[in-house]
Amino acid sequence: MKKGIFIAILIGMFGFAIYSFVLPSDETAEPENEQTEEEVEATAEASIGLEQGNIAPDFELPLLDGGTVKLSDYRGQRVMLNFWATWCGPCRSEMPDMQKLYENKDIVILAVNLADTESSEKNAPNFVEEYELTFPILLDEKTEVADLYQIQPIPTSFMIDSNGIIQNKALGALNYELMVQELEKMD
């Protein structure tokens, strides 16, 4: 019964998305996320890379609770991209602060679990439950995204602005105050 309701909701959402995409929009309507001329120029001049000022490389990963997401799905929003594992002490120490940031500030947090390094498939779900995390948990099951982002120490976090440009790269754990400082530097 629950599965049928879930499928009906998904089909309805999919149908609405197609309808919204195909239906011509009102020509007088203002775009929601209109970029300024400076933002368009900055994005046009940026190249894909891993340093501050680069466009963050796009990727697609499965979510812990099902489905998949792409980094580019969040264009137009500020994103904290964090790489972590359950066995990592500094990762454990920063997770409560990441949850607090997610609850109190306008930011998307994408926490990429290095699933290939976990001793059990149950580690990440148990960790999420233990720390009461509500932000998206992505599973890098073959460390492909960690390799793409050249992750060495974990945790590693990237603060990405609404244009997809890396504004900060932090190696090691961040506390809440540092997270807020970096967030406030972005658009």
C-alpha positions, 0 to 999 in steps of 0.5 A: 500500500505504502509503495503504491502511494509513493509511486503515485506521488513520484509519477505525479511529481514527474508529470508536473515537472514535465508539464512545467518544463513544456508549458511556455512561461509568462514572458513578463515574469521575472526570473527567480535567480537572475544573475547580475552581469558581474556574476555571469562574467565571473562564471564565464571566466571560471574554469572547472577545477578544485581551487578557489575561483574554479567551477566545482566539478559536477558529479552524480551520486546515490543518496543514503535514503534512495535516489541520486543527486547531482551537484549541478542540481543545486545551482542557484543555492549555496552548497557546503560539500563535505567528504567524511567517513564514520571512522574519522574522529574529526568528521565525528566532531564536526557533524553536530556543527554541520547539522546546526548550520543546516538548521540555522542558515540558508545553505545546502549541505551535501555530505559525501560518505566515503562508503568504500572505506567503511567496514560495514554498509550499516556504518553510515545509516547508524551514524546518521541515526546516532547524530540525528543528521537531516541533510543529504548523505551521498554515498561514494561507493567507489571513491570516484568523486573523492578521486575527482576532488583529490580528497586526501585528509578527511574531512575536507569541505568545499564552500560553493557559491550559487554560481557553482564557484568554489569560494573556500576549500577547508582541509580538516574539521570546521567548527560552527563559527568557521562554517558561518564565517565562510558562508557569510563570505559567499554571495 
